[in-house]
Amino acid sequence: MNVTLRDYVQFVVGRYFYARRPADIPLTGQVQGTAVTFKEPGGGVFRLHLVSMDPTSRPPLTFYNSIRREGRGRNQRPMTSS
């Protein structure tokens, strides 16, 4: 998955591909706080949230200070993205 964000909060462009079928699949998306949602043209939805290295840290969690994204991918399969 490859995603471009503006100022770590505004979705600009995204895409991903399956290893067995290396054709780019475009994504649309949005970021709301620590929740990230991506949608593909075929109806698949990726619902992720930002994960901190230190869950007790005080600053707001953003793409800049998070260590990964976790959640549910297409077909509700668990996924992690770094």
C-alpha positions, 0 to 999 in steps of 0.5 A: 500500500502506498499513500500520500498525505498532505500535512499528515492529515489530508489524503491526497492519493493512494494505491495498492496491489496484490502480489499475485496480480501486480496491477495498481489498484487506486484508493480513495481515503480519509483521515479522521483523528487516528482513524484511517479509511481507504476505499477501492473501486471494487467496493473493498474498504480498509479501516485502520487506526494509528498505533503509538510506540508508547500508548501513554504518550501525550502528544496527539497521535499522527502519521508522523509519530505513529509506528504503524497502522492496524485494522481490518482490510478488504474482506475484514481480514486483520492487517498491519501497515508500516 
